[in-house]
Amino acid sequence: MLVTRSDFPSGFLFGAATSSYQIEGHGFGGAGRTQWDDFAATPGNVVRAENGARACEHYLRLDQDLDLIRDGNFDVYRFSTSWARVIPEGRGQVNREGLDFYDRLVDGLLERGLKPAATLYHWELPSPLLDLGGWRNRDIAGWFADYTDVIMRRIGDRVWSAAPINEPWCVAFLSHFMGHHAPGLRDIRATARAMHHVLLAHGRAIQAMRALGMGNLGAVCNFEYAQAASDSAADIEAARVYDGYYNRWFLSGMFRKEYPAEVLEAFLPHMPAGWQDDFDVIGTPVDWCGLNYYTRKLIAADPASPWPSLREVDGPLPKTQMGWEIYPEGLEHFLKRTHADYTKGLPLYVTENGMANPDVIEGGAVEDAGRIAYIASHLEAVRRAASAGVPVAGYFVWSLMDNYEWSLGYEKRFGLVHVDFDTLTRTPKASYHALRQALAR
């Protein structure tokens, strides 16, 4: 059963999250080409070669979708702005139609009494910047700062919060080392540079927003609970390495101005020149930290393979439609550890949490009891952390609606609202109605 608003401290905020390329319809409104358009057009990268050209047509159905957020009794809407929609070539000429769209979005949220929480980048890199090396090129930090200045000069006076980059691990490691996301590289040298440059761009963007007089600026990282598959010393060390490059690299850079030694040792031959001198920019102070959390992974040593010399082991816990174990204790762990070891008193927000679920449509209703149970167990973990003194200030569900799930196309559904991808009809699911009741004021 879901906990209710009254179970949390006064002022605790509840929200729903989305991202631009996954819902807007990138084929509308003069947006430029992105690395995801290219990645999806390459055989074998994305289920059925699907892309975000139409997505959920949020660009055309904005008012309807904002009404869903308001009617769900949420406080905050966490959305992202698309770099390629604002500046189609990534640099230079600005797309006024794109700026006007985000203007309408922010004003529409405020008119409905909702807090706009903006994220500047959720993976839709303009293709012309990928041609110049993308996240491998140090210049991207400056390009990103310029984009930040353009979009926040338009909406920065009205957003409640802003964060530069969603899930830097996915931007850098998943996309440059594992090759699962655009640009689909499998290259340790590209990875080391992307891991550093994404943090440098974060710092430059925070500085650009401070220069505009903005406040309530944060960082959003993703986390997976890394647990050794056995009690062997090799598996324990493998889990520590996984935890290092997944969970600690980005927090360490931003809040300690250093990188975990066991990861840096592998990346050092590939790091860009002068990386040691960038920590004052990377560590530019923020006002809060956001945690995206979904699952744990069991990690075993794999000494026959190159660094990181590990592999994931199938775990025994119940799993979501993504095959991810359901482990709410991991969320409580990361809230406590982030507060104790890194942020030391800054407000923390759970900026994404949710599950892909094989929903059942019966008589026009969409039943998703599994999602309700998942959210309930993770909200309880947040409540425990708050009761233990962690300054957790909000929880945002991923996602408001079913959407384009990157390399998985439109198959996996994370939404509180069902989307028929033929008609694009929106139907609130049982989880939406349960949350609306739990969050009633």
PAPANU-101788 format. One record per residue (C-alpha): residue in three letters; y, x, z. Coordinates in Angstrom, 3 decimals. Example, Ala and Ser with C-alpha at 12.3 -4.5 7.8 and 13.67 -1.06 7.14 Angstrom:
<type: ala py: -4.500 px: 12.300 pz: 7.800> $
<type: ser py: -1.060 px: 13.670 pz: 7.140> $
// end
This chain:
<type: met py: 0.000 px: 0.000 pz: 0.000> $
<type: leu py: 3.461 px: 1.253 pz: -0.890> $
<type: val py: 5.785 px: 2.356 pz: 1.838> $
<type: thr py: 9.166 px: 0.641 pz: 1.658> $
<type: arg py: 12.770 px: 1.751 pz: 1.564> $
<type: ser py: 13.046 px: 1.179 pz: 5.321> $
<type: asp py: 10.322 px: 3.799 pz: 5.958> $
<type: phe py: 12.672 px: 6.569 pz: 4.806> $
<type: pro py: 15.866 px: 7.988 pz: 6.291> $
<type: ser py: 19.104 px: 6.148 pz: 5.633> $
<type: gly py: 20.566 px: 7.242 pz: 2.307> $
<type: phe py: 17.228 px: 8.314 pz: 0.820> $
<type: leu py: 17.407 px: 7.723 pz: -2.943> $
<type: phe py: 14.789 px: 6.299 pz: -5.273> $
<type: gly py: 14.922 px: 6.761 pz: -8.999> $
<type: ala py: 13.133 px: 6.772 pz: -12.322> $
<type: ala py: 13.119 px: 9.628 pz: -14.836> $
<type: thr py: 12.842 px: 10.062 pz: -18.603> $
<type: ser py: 13.728 px: 12.694 pz: -21.197> $
<type: ser py: 15.721 px: 12.473 pz: -24.394> $
<type: tyr py: 13.228 px: 13.462 pz: -27.100> $
<type: gln py: 10.462 px: 11.428 pz: -25.498> $
<type: ile py: 12.276 px: 8.092 pz: -25.640> $
<type: glu py: 15.530 px: 8.109 pz: -27.615> $
<type: gly py: 14.377 px: 8.224 pz: -31.212> $
<type: his py: 15.515 px: 11.560 pz: -32.555> $
<type: gly py: 15.838 px: 10.174 pz: -36.063> $
<type: phe py: 18.858 px: 8.113 pz: -35.025> $
<type: gly py: 22.481 px: 9.038 pz: -34.488> $
<type: gly py: 22.863 px: 12.292 pz: -36.379> $
<type: ala py: 20.647 px: 14.463 pz: -34.174> $
<type: gly py: 19.585 px: 17.825 pz: -35.579> $
<type: arg py: 16.088 px: 19.149 pz: -36.138> $
<type: thr py: 14.224 px: 20.493 pz: -33.100> $
<type: gln py: 11.327 px: 22.834 pz: -32.464> $
<type: trp py: 9.240 px: 19.768 pz: -31.619> $
<type: asp py: 9.776 px: 18.307 pz: -35.080> $
<type: asp py: 8.472 px: 21.593 pz: -36.507> $
<type: phe py: 5.620 px: 21.919 pz: -34.007> $
<type: ala py: 4.415 px: 18.367 pz: -34.668> $
<type: ala py: 4.537 px: 18.930 pz: -38.443> $
<type: thr py: 2.057 px: 21.800 pz: -38.105> $
<type: pro py: -1.598 px: 20.644 pz: -38.312> $
<type: gly py: -3.540 px: 20.654 pz: -35.070> $
<type: asn py: -0.599 px: 20.887 pz: -32.680> $
<type: val py: -0.009 px: 17.225 pz: -31.809> $
<type: val py: -2.327 px: 14.215 pz: -31.745> $
<type: arg py: -2.042 px: 12.498 pz: -35.154> $
<type: ala py: 0.940 px: 14.818 pz: -35.868> $
<type: glu py: 3.160 px: 12.314 pz: -34.031> $
<type: asn py: 6.766 px: 13.189 pz: -33.266> $
<type: gly py: 9.809 px: 11.743 pz: -31.519> $
<type: ala py: 11.680 px: 10.471 pz: -34.579> $
<type: arg py: 11.295 px: 6.862 pz: -33.426> $
<type: ala py: 9.828 px: 7.234 pz: -29.923> $
<type: cys py: 10.888 px: 4.194 pz: -27.846> $
<type: glu py: 14.122 px: 3.530 pz: -29.761> $
<type: his py: 16.035 px: 3.962 pz: -26.511> $
<type: tyr py: 19.019 px: 4.956 pz: -28.647> $
<type: leu py: 19.048 px: 1.423 pz: -30.079> $
<type: arg py: 17.868 px: -0.455 pz: -26.953> $
<type: leu py: 20.028 px: 1.242 pz: -24.341> $
<type: asp py: 21.318 px: -1.845 pz: -22.520> $
<type: gln py: 17.850 px: -3.379 pz: -22.225> $
<type: asp py: 16.461 px: -0.189 pz: -20.713> $
<type: leu py: 19.344 px: 0.258 pz: -18.263> $
<type: asp py: 18.788 px: -3.319 pz: -17.115> $
<type: leu py: 15.168 px: -2.415 pz: -16.349> $
<type: ile py: 16.329 px: 0.397 pz: -14.074> $
<type: arg py: 18.817 px: -1.840 pz: -12.277> $
<type: asp py: 16.339 px: -4.693 pz: -11.933> $
<type: gly py: 13.727 px: -2.329 pz: -10.479> $
<type: asn py: 16.008 px: -1.738 pz: -7.467> $
<type: phe py: 16.345 px: 1.960 pz: -8.218> $
<type: asp py: 19.345 px: 3.987 pz: -7.093> $
<type: val py: 19.263 px: 6.857 pz: -9.601> $
<type: tyr py: 18.376 px: 7.343 pz: -13.252> $
<type: arg py: 17.370 px: 10.899 pz: -14.143> $
<type: phe py: 17.829 px: 11.349 pz: -17.890> $
<type: ser py: 18.237 px: 14.343 pz: -20.163> $
<type: thr py: 20.751 px: 15.085 pz: -22.871> $
<type: ser py: 19.512 px: 16.503 pz: -26.168> $
<type: trp py: 21.017 px: 19.805 pz: -27.269> $
<type: ala py: 20.230 px: 18.995 pz: -30.911> $
<type: arg py: 21.814 px: 15.552 pz: -30.634> $
<type: val py: 25.044 px: 17.002 pz: -29.233> $
<type: ile py: 25.182 px: 20.145 pz: -31.432> $
<type: pro py: 22.770 px: 19.667 pz: -34.358> $
<type: glu py: 22.697 px: 23.355 pz: -35.310> $
<type: gly py: 22.619 px: 24.481 pz: -31.672> $
<type: arg py: 25.989 px: 26.193 pz: -32.161> $
<type: gly py: 29.227 px: 25.202 pz: -33.805> $
<type: gln py: 29.880 px: 21.692 pz: -35.112> $
<type: val py: 29.603 px: 18.922 pz: -32.493> $
<type: asn py: 28.032 px: 15.552 pz: -33.319> $
<type: arg py: 30.554 px: 13.014 pz: -32.013> $
<type: glu py: 28.016 px: 10.220 pz: -32.335> $
<type: gly py: 25.744 px: 12.062 pz: -29.942> $
<type: leu py: 28.520 px: 12.552 pz: -27.394> $
<type: asp py: 29.437 px: 8.882 pz: -27.713> $
<type: phe py: 25.847 px: 7.872 pz: -26.966> $
<type: tyr py: 25.754 px: 9.801 pz: -23.685> $
<type: asp py: 29.195 px: 8.406 pz: -22.853> $
<type: arg py: 27.792 px: 4.884 pz: -23.224> $
<type: leu py: 24.704 px: 5.824 pz: -21.231> $
<type: val py: 26.675 px: 7.134 pz: -18.248> $
<type: asp py: 29.158 px: 4.266 pz: -18.308> $
<type: gly py: 26.297 px: 1.761 pz: -18.558> $
<type: leu py: 24.639 px: 3.244 pz: -15.481> $
<type: leu py: 27.855 px: 3.154 pz: -13.478> $
<type: glu py: 28.513 px: -0.447 pz: -14.506> $
<type: arg py: 25.103 px: -1.344 pz: -13.079> $
<type: gly py: 25.707 px: 0.497 pz: -9.814> $
<type: leu py: 23.298 px: 3.335 pz: -10.685> $
<type: lys py: 23.768 px: 7.066 pz: -10.139> $
<type: pro py: 23.516 px: 9.136 pz: -13.360> $
<type: ala py: 21.441 px: 12.313 pz: -12.827> $
<type: ala py: 21.721 px: 14.486 pz: -15.932> $
<type: thr py: 19.369 px: 17.243 pz: -17.069> $
<type: leu py: 20.744 px: 19.396 pz: -19.876> $
<type: tyr py: 17.496 px: 20.576 pz: -21.449> $
<type: his py: 14.062 px: 18.999 pz: -21.651> $
<type: trp py: 12.444 px: 21.205 pz: -24.318> $
<type: glu py: 14.080 px: 19.961 pz: -27.554> $
<type: leu py: 15.466 px: 23.328 pz: -28.738> $
<type: pro py: 17.445 px: 23.061 pz: -32.013> $
<type: ser py: 15.393 px: 24.593 pz: -34.825> $
<type: pro py: 18.207 px: 26.897 pz: -36.041> $
<type: leu py: 18.179 px: 28.588 pz: -32.627> $
<type: leu py: 14.421 px: 29.034 pz: -32.803> $
<type: asp py: 15.041 px: 30.795 pz: -36.123> $
<type: leu py: 17.128 px: 33.296 pz: -34.133> $
<type: gly py: 14.372 px: 33.898 pz: -31.593> $
<type: gly py: 14.948 px: 30.956 pz: -29.282> $
<type: trp py: 14.166 px: 31.755 pz: -25.647> $
<type: arg py: 13.143 px: 35.307 pz: -26.627> $
<type: asn py: 16.750 px: 36.082 pz: -27.547> $
<type: arg py: 19.115 px: 36.984 pz: -24.702> $
<type: asp py: 21.963 px: 35.320 pz: -26.596> $
<type: ile py: 20.440 px: 31.938 pz: -25.788> $
<type: ala py: 22.047 px: 32.086 pz: -22.340> $
<type: gly py: 25.469 px: 32.082 pz: -23.967> $
<type: trp py: 24.549 px: 29.405 pz: -26.494> $
<type: phe py: 23.262 px: 27.226 pz: -23.672> $
<type: ala py: 26.420 px: 27.747 pz: -21.620> $
<type: asp py: 28.510 px: 26.688 pz: -24.622> $
<type: tyr py: 26.416 px: 23.527 pz: -25.067> $
<type: thr py: 26.734 px: 22.836 pz: -21.341> $
<type: asp py: 30.499 px: 23.044 pz: -21.621> $
<type: val py: 30.583 px: 20.646 pz: -24.593> $
<type: ile py: 28.442 px: 17.895 pz: -23.071> $
<type: met py: 29.858 px: 18.152 pz: -19.558> $
<type: arg py: 33.451 px: 18.080 pz: -20.747> $
<type: arg py: 32.544 px: 14.587 pz: -21.955> $
<type: ile py: 30.372 px: 13.196 pz: -19.132> $
<type: gly py: 30.648 px: 15.707 pz: -16.269> $
<type: asp py: 33.404 px: 13.744 pz: -14.530> $
<type: arg py: 31.067 px: 10.759 pz: -14.029> $
<type: val py: 27.547 px: 12.071 pz: -13.487> $
<type: trp py: 26.248 px: 12.007 pz: -9.924> $
<type: ser py: 24.240 px: 15.212 pz: -10.367> $
<type: ala py: 23.359 px: 17.739 pz: -13.034> $
<type: ala py: 20.638 px: 20.343 pz: -13.520> $
<type: pro py: 20.371 px: 22.762 pz: -16.443> $
<type: ile py: 16.693 px: 23.060 pz: -17.391> $
<type: asn py: 13.683 px: 20.866 pz: -16.695> $
<type: glu py: 10.508 px: 22.739 pz: -15.755> $
<type: pro py: 11.240 px: 26.338 pz: -16.775> $
<type: trp py: 7.523 px: 27.177 pz: -16.505> $
<type: cys py: 6.810 px: 24.807 pz: -19.388> $
<type: val py: 9.742 px: 26.148 pz: -21.396> $
<type: ala py: 8.570 px: 29.745 pz: -20.990> $
<type: phe py: 4.882 px: 30.101 pz: -20.076> $
<type: leu py: 3.171 px: 26.970 pz: -21.408> $
<type: ser py: 5.033 px: 27.366 pz: -24.701> $
<type: his py: 5.037 px: 31.153 pz: -25.225> $
<type: phe py: 1.848 px: 32.358 pz: -23.465> $
<type: met py: -0.561 px: 29.412 pz: -23.658> $
<type: gly py: 0.825 px: 27.997 pz: -26.903> $
<type: his py: 0.327 px: 24.353 pz: -25.925> $
<type: his py: 3.959 px: 23.329 pz: -26.432> $
<type: ala py: 6.595 px: 24.244 pz: -29.002> $
<type: pro py: 7.111 px: 26.875 pz: -30.289> $
<type: gly py: 3.360 px: 27.377 pz: -29.798> $
<type: leu py: 3.265 px: 31.131 pz: -29.203> $
<type: arg py: 0.541 px: 33.139 pz: -27.462> $
<type: asp py: 2.382 px: 36.383 pz: -26.802> $
<type: ile py: 2.909 px: 38.099 pz: -23.444> $
<type: arg py: 6.035 px: 39.913 pz: -24.652> $
<type: ala py: 7.658 px: 36.668 pz: -25.790> $
<type: thr py: 6.614 px: 35.101 pz: -22.487> $
<type: ala py: 8.170 px: 37.783 pz: -20.288> $
<type: arg py: 11.469 px: 37.484 pz: -22.127> $
<type: ala py: 11.441 px: 33.697 pz: -22.075> $
<type: met py: 10.599 px: 33.695 pz: -18.345> $
<type: his py: 13.722 px: 35.757 pz: -17.720> $
<type: his py: 16.097 px: 34.240 pz: -20.258> $
<type: val py: 15.423 px: 30.680 pz: -19.120> $
<type: leu py: 16.662 px: 31.688 pz: -15.673> $
<type: leu py: 19.642 px: 33.543 pz: -17.100> $
<type: ala py: 20.559 px: 30.415 pz: -19.089> $
<type: his py: 20.195 px: 28.324 pz: -15.926> $
<type: gly py: 22.675 px: 30.547 pz: -14.110> $
<type: arg py: 25.144 px: 30.578 pz: -16.985> $
<type: ala py: 25.016 px: 26.776 pz: -17.180> $
<type: ile py: 25.653 px: 26.403 pz: -13.449> $
<type: gln py: 28.651 px: 28.702 pz: -13.814> $
<type: ala py: 29.948 px: 26.686 pz: -16.777> $
<type: met py: 29.733 px: 23.455 pz: -14.807> $
<type: arg py: 31.399 px: 25.006 pz: -11.747> $
<type: ala py: 34.243 px: 26.099 pz: -14.041> $
<type: leu py: 34.707 px: 22.439 pz: -14.966> $
<type: gly py: 34.997 px: 21.535 pz: -11.282> $
<type: met py: 31.598 px: 19.852 pz: -11.078> $
<type: gly py: 29.528 px: 19.561 pz: -7.906> $
<type: asn py: 26.061 px: 18.380 pz: -6.892> $
<type: leu py: 24.398 px: 20.863 pz: -9.243> $
<type: gly py: 20.732 px: 21.723 pz: -8.882> $
<type: ala py: 17.609 px: 23.348 pz: -10.267> $
<type: val py: 14.403 px: 21.556 pz: -11.258> $
<type: cys py: 11.070 px: 23.416 pz: -11.199> $
<type: asn py: 7.507 px: 22.207 pz: -11.622> $
<type: phe py: 4.680 px: 23.011 pz: -9.225> $
<type: glu py: 0.889 px: 22.942 pz: -9.191> $
<type: tyr py: -1.067 px: 23.570 pz: -6.022> $
<type: ala py: -3.201 px: 26.626 pz: -6.793> $
<type: gln py: -6.361 px: 26.724 pz: -4.697> $
<type: ala py: -9.075 px: 29.364 pz: -4.936> $
<type: ala py: -12.312 px: 27.969 pz: -6.363> $
<type: ser py: -14.296 px: 29.831 pz: -3.701> $
<type: asp py: -13.810 px: 32.025 pz: -0.641> $
<type: ser py: -14.323 px: 35.213 pz: -2.645> $
<type: ala py: -11.565 px: 37.801 pz: -2.535> $
<type: ala py: -11.383 px: 37.778 pz: -6.349> $
<type: asp py: -10.813 px: 34.011 pz: -6.535> $
<type: ile py: -8.248 px: 34.128 pz: -3.735> $
<type: glu py: -6.334 px: 36.844 pz: -5.576> $
<type: ala py: -6.550 px: 34.881 pz: -8.852> $
<type: ala py: -5.071 px: 31.813 pz: -7.157> $
<type: arg py: -2.279 px: 33.997 pz: -5.749> $
<type: val py: -1.422 px: 35.265 pz: -9.219> $
<type: tyr py: -1.441 px: 31.720 pz: -10.631> $
<type: asp py: 0.818 px: 30.600 pz: -7.792> $
<type: gly py: 3.062 px: 33.575 pz: -8.556> $
<type: tyr py: 3.772 px: 32.878 pz: -12.208> $
<type: tyr py: 3.678 px: 29.090 pz: -11.894> $
<type: asn py: 5.320 px: 28.287 pz: -8.570> $
<type: arg py: 7.138 px: 31.353 pz: -7.220> $
<type: trp py: 8.649 px: 33.192 pz: -10.215> $
<type: phe py: 11.507 px: 30.761 pz: -10.788> $
<type: leu py: 12.275 px: 29.961 pz: -7.143> $
<type: ser py: 12.217 px: 33.673 pz: -6.320> $
<type: gly py: 14.634 px: 34.455 pz: -9.111> $
<type: met py: 17.088 px: 31.706 pz: -8.208> $
<type: phe py: 16.950 px: 31.859 pz: -4.420> $
<type: arg py: 15.867 px: 35.451 pz: -3.640> $
<type: lys py: 17.195 px: 37.337 pz: -6.680> $
<type: glu py: 13.819 px: 38.964 pz: -7.267> $
<type: tyr py: 10.494 px: 38.313 pz: -8.982> $
<type: pro py: 7.015 px: 38.215 pz: -7.401> $
<type: ala py: 5.615 px: 41.738 pz: -7.565> $
<type: glu py: 2.134 px: 40.752 pz: -8.765> $
<type: val py: 3.626 px: 38.952 pz: -11.791> $
<type: leu py: 6.374 px: 41.452 pz: -12.531> $
<type: glu py: 3.751 px: 44.198 pz: -12.717> $
<type: ala py: 2.225 px: 42.482 pz: -15.756> $
<type: phe py: 5.521 px: 41.545 pz: -17.379> $
<type: leu py: 7.397 px: 44.796 pz: -16.729> $
<type: pro py: 6.563 px: 46.556 pz: -20.033> $
<type: his py: 7.850 px: 43.493 pz: -21.880> $
<type: met py: 10.998 px: 42.607 pz: -19.942> $
<type: pro py: 14.327 px: 42.671 pz: -21.799> $
<type: ala py: 16.656 px: 45.603 pz: -21.263> $
<type: gly py: 18.926 px: 45.244 pz: -18.264> $
<type: trp py: 17.010 px: 42.394 pz: -16.677> $
<type: gln py: 17.506 px: 43.869 pz: -13.210> $
<type: asp py: 21.280 px: 43.337 pz: -13.520> $
<type: asp py: 21.103 px: 39.596 pz: -14.158> $
<type: phe py: 20.186 px: 38.303 pz: -10.707> $
<type: asp py: 23.733 px: 37.588 pz: -9.591> $
<type: val py: 24.014 px: 35.152 pz: -12.503> $
<type: ile py: 20.483 px: 33.772 pz: -12.038> $
<type: gly py: 21.137 px: 33.303 pz: -8.328> $
<type: thr py: 24.433 px: 31.432 pz: -8.783> $
<type: pro py: 24.358 px: 29.002 pz: -5.820> $
<type: val py: 23.175 px: 25.449 pz: -6.374> $
<type: asp py: 23.563 px: 22.368 pz: -4.198> $
<type: trp py: 19.984 px: 21.049 pz: -4.270> $
<type: cys py: 16.521 px: 21.787 pz: -5.617> $
<type: gly py: 14.240 px: 19.402 pz: -7.491> $
<type: leu py: 10.440 px: 19.520 pz: -7.418> $
<type: asn py: 8.236 px: 18.075 pz: -10.169> $
<type: tyr py: 4.677 px: 17.698 pz: -8.903> $
<type: tyr py: 1.513 px: 16.088 pz: -10.289> $
<type: thr py: -1.703 px: 17.899 pz: -9.361> $
<type: arg py: -3.633 px: 20.861 pz: -7.986> $
<type: lys py: -5.761 px: 23.374 pz: -9.880> $
<type: leu py: -8.860 px: 25.218 pz: -8.707> $
<type: ile py: -8.611 px: 28.830 pz: -9.851> $
<type: ala py: -11.394 px: 31.368 pz: -10.320> $
<type: ala py: -11.232 px: 35.029 pz: -11.273> $
<type: asp py: -12.141 px: 35.928 pz: -14.857> $
<type: pro py: -12.219 px: 39.730 pz: -14.823> $
<type: ala py: -13.508 px: 39.998 pz: -18.405> $
<type: ser py: -10.252 px: 38.543 pz: -19.793> $
<type: pro py: -6.808 px: 40.187 pz: -19.948> $
<type: trp py: -4.099 px: 39.397 pz: -17.408> $
<type: pro py: -3.850 px: 37.019 pz: -15.628> $
<type: ser py: -7.674 px: 37.313 pz: -15.613> $
<type: leu py: -8.306 px: 33.823 pz: -14.274> $
<type: arg py: -9.588 px: 30.443 pz: -15.353> $
<type: glu py: -9.305 px: 26.866 pz: -14.167> $
<type: val py: -12.377 px: 25.238 pz: -12.627> $
<type: asp py: -13.035 px: 21.505 pz: -12.776> $
<type: gly py: -12.355 px: 20.012 pz: -9.344> $
<type: pro py: -14.179 px: 17.241 pz: -7.458> $
<type: leu py: -11.231 px: 14.942 pz: -6.690> $
<type: pro py: -10.415 px: 11.700 pz: -8.542> $
<type: lys py: -8.435 px: 12.404 pz: -11.699> $
<type: thr py: -5.697 px: 10.789 pz: -13.744> $
<type: gln py: -5.960 px: 10.022 pz: -17.465> $
<type: met py: -4.695 px: 13.578 pz: -18.045> $
<type: gly py: -7.716 px: 14.972 pz: -16.211> $
<type: trp py: -5.460 px: 16.085 pz: -13.357> $
<type: glu py: -6.788 px: 15.898 pz: -9.805> $
<type: ile py: -4.951 px: 13.559 pz: -7.457> $
<type: tyr py: -3.872 px: 15.684 pz: -4.497> $
<type: pro py: -0.771 px: 14.350 pz: -2.697> $
<type: glu py: -1.169 px: 16.970 pz: 0.036> $
<type: gly py: 0.104 px: 19.493 pz: -2.485> $
<type: leu py: 3.457 px: 17.708 pz: -2.714> $
<type: glu py: 3.870 px: 17.845 pz: 1.056> $
<type: his py: 2.963 px: 21.550 pz: 0.964> $
<type: phe py: 5.572 px: 22.399 pz: -1.668> $
<type: leu py: 8.336 px: 20.438 pz: 0.035> $
<type: lys py: 7.676 px: 22.318 pz: 3.251> $
<type: arg py: 7.263 px: 25.730 pz: 1.614> $
<type: thr py: 10.316 px: 25.405 pz: -0.627> $
<type: his py: 12.481 px: 24.501 pz: 2.367> $
<type: ala py: 11.072 px: 27.216 pz: 4.623> $
<type: asp py: 10.848 px: 30.099 pz: 2.144> $
<type: tyr py: 13.546 px: 29.498 pz: -0.471> $
<type: thr py: 16.165 px: 26.774 pz: -0.103> $
<type: lys py: 16.525 px: 26.843 pz: 3.711> $
<type: gly py: 18.398 px: 23.600 pz: 4.309> $
<type: leu py: 19.466 px: 22.502 pz: 0.818> $
<type: pro py: 18.579 px: 18.901 pz: -0.030> $
<type: leu py: 15.291 px: 18.601 pz: -1.908> $
<type: tyr py: 14.435 px: 15.879 pz: -4.410> $
<type: val py: 11.078 px: 14.982 pz: -5.901> $
<type: thr py: 12.489 px: 14.819 pz: -9.406> $
<type: glu py: 9.197 px: 13.886 pz: -11.106> $
<type: asn py: 5.952 px: 12.427 pz: -9.821> $
<type: gly py: 3.616 px: 9.955 pz: -11.463> $
<type: met py: 0.396 px: 9.565 pz: -13.405> $
<type: ala py: -1.023 px: 8.755 pz: -16.801> $
<type: asn py: -3.255 px: 5.735 pz: -16.363> $
<type: pro py: -5.437 px: 3.652 pz: -18.729> $
<type: asp py: -3.557 px: 0.414 pz: -18.101> $
<type: val py: -5.227 px: -2.970 pz: -18.566> $
<type: ile py: -3.398 px: -5.800 pz: -20.337> $
<type: glu py: -4.535 px: -9.231 pz: -19.163> $
<type: gly py: -2.815 px: -12.433 pz: -20.176> $
<type: gly py: 0.461 px: -10.689 pz: -20.924> $
<type: ala py: 0.464 px: -8.772 pz: -17.619> $
<type: val py: -0.154 px: -5.031 pz: -17.386> $
<type: glu py: -2.342 px: -4.046 pz: -14.445> $
<type: asp py: -2.210 px: -0.445 pz: -13.232> $
<type: ala py: -3.604 px: -0.401 pz: -9.711> $
<type: gly py: -4.387 px: 3.306 pz: -10.049> $
<type: arg py: -0.719 px: 4.129 pz: -10.579> $
<type: ile py: 0.312 px: 2.054 pz: -7.570> $
<type: ala py: -2.202 px: 3.922 pz: -5.407> $
<type: tyr py: -1.038 px: 7.296 pz: -6.780> $
<type: ile py: 2.625 px: 6.583 pz: -6.079> $
<type: ala py: 1.801 px: 5.182 pz: -2.644> $
<type: ser py: -0.122 px: 8.287 pz: -1.596> $
<type: his py: 2.595 px: 10.646 pz: -2.836> $
<type: leu py: 5.393 px: 8.665 pz: -1.237> $
<type: glu py: 3.457 px: 8.890 pz: 2.007> $
<type: ala py: 3.308 px: 12.677 pz: 1.553> $
<type: val py: 7.089 px: 12.718 pz: 1.067> $
<type: arg py: 7.529 px: 10.608 pz: 4.187> $
<type: arg py: 5.404 px: 13.049 pz: 6.192> $
<type: ala py: 7.500 px: 15.983 pz: 4.995> $
<type: ala py: 10.723 px: 14.172 pz: 5.877> $
<type: ser py: 9.339 px: 13.339 pz: 9.325> $
<type: ala py: 8.548 px: 17.048 pz: 9.793> $
<type: gly py: 12.198 px: 17.947 pz: 9.270> $
<type: val py: 12.244 px: 18.812 pz: 5.574> $
<type: pro py: 15.593 px: 17.689 pz: 4.101> $
<type: val py: 14.015 px: 15.698 pz: 1.281> $
<type: ala py: 16.635 px: 13.277 pz: 0.012> $
<type: gly py: 15.043 px: 11.373 pz: -2.862> $
<type: tyr py: 11.992 px: 10.538 pz: -4.971> $
<type: phe py: 12.053 px: 9.811 pz: -8.723> $
<type: val py: 9.062 px: 8.371 pz: -10.571> $
<type: trp py: 7.924 px: 9.760 pz: -13.901> $
<type: ser py: 8.346 px: 7.787 pz: -15.981> $
<type: leu py: 10.449 px: 4.688 pz: -16.473> $
<type: met py: 8.506 px: 3.792 pz: -19.615> $
<type: asp py: 5.578 px: 4.907 pz: -21.723> $
<type: asn py: 6.796 px: 7.521 pz: -24.165> $
<type: tyr py: 6.047 px: 10.454 pz: -26.447> $
<type: glu py: 3.810 px: 12.703 pz: -24.379> $
<type: trp py: 4.449 px: 15.898 pz: -26.344> $
<type: ser py: 1.272 px: 17.450 pz: -27.811> $
<type: leu py: -0.669 px: 14.348 pz: -26.750> $
<type: gly py: 1.443 px: 12.067 pz: -28.905> $
<type: tyr py: 1.612 px: 8.479 pz: -27.744> $
<type: glu py: -1.867 px: 8.315 pz: -26.181> $
<type: lys py: -1.149 px: 9.053 pz: -22.520> $
<type: arg py: 0.940 px: 6.463 pz: -20.692> $
<type: phe py: 2.989 px: 7.489 pz: -17.638> $
<type: gly py: 5.384 px: 4.536 pz: -17.592> $
<type: leu py: 6.209 px: 1.882 pz: -15.058> $
<type: val py: 7.053 px: -0.169 pz: -18.146> $
<type: his py: 4.511 px: -0.642 pz: -20.914> $
<type: val py: 5.764 px: 0.038 pz: -24.441> $
<type: asp py: 3.988 px: -1.429 pz: -27.460> $
<type: phe py: 4.469 px: 1.429 pz: -29.916> $
<type: asp py: 4.207 px: -0.928 pz: -32.908> $
<type: thr py: 6.791 px: -3.509 pz: -31.817> $
<type: leu py: 8.438 px: -1.428 pz: -29.045> $
<type: thr py: 8.324 px: -4.467 pz: -26.781> $
<type: arg py: 8.823 px: -3.519 pz: -23.127> $
<type: thr py: 6.588 px: -5.117 pz: -20.488> $
<type: pro py: 7.027 px: -4.130 pz: -16.830> $
<type: lys py: 3.673 px: -3.195 pz: -15.312> $
<type: ala py: 2.293 px: -4.185 pz: -11.916> $
<type: ser py: 3.539 px: -0.816 pz: -10.586> $
<type: tyr py: 7.098 px: -1.671 pz: -11.628> $
<type: his py: 6.925 px: -4.993 pz: -9.788> $
<type: ala py: 5.370 px: -3.373 pz: -6.703> $
<type: leu py: 8.092 px: -0.746 pz: -6.554> $
<type: arg py: 10.831 px: -3.305 pz: -7.144> $
<type: gln py: 9.572 px: -5.217 pz: -4.104> $
<type: ala py: 9.179 px: -2.061 pz: -1.977> $
<type: leu py: 12.694 px: -0.908 pz: -2.841> $
<type: ala py: 14.420 px: -4.223 pz: -2.228> $
<type: arg py: 17.575 px: -3.770 pz: -0.188> $
// end
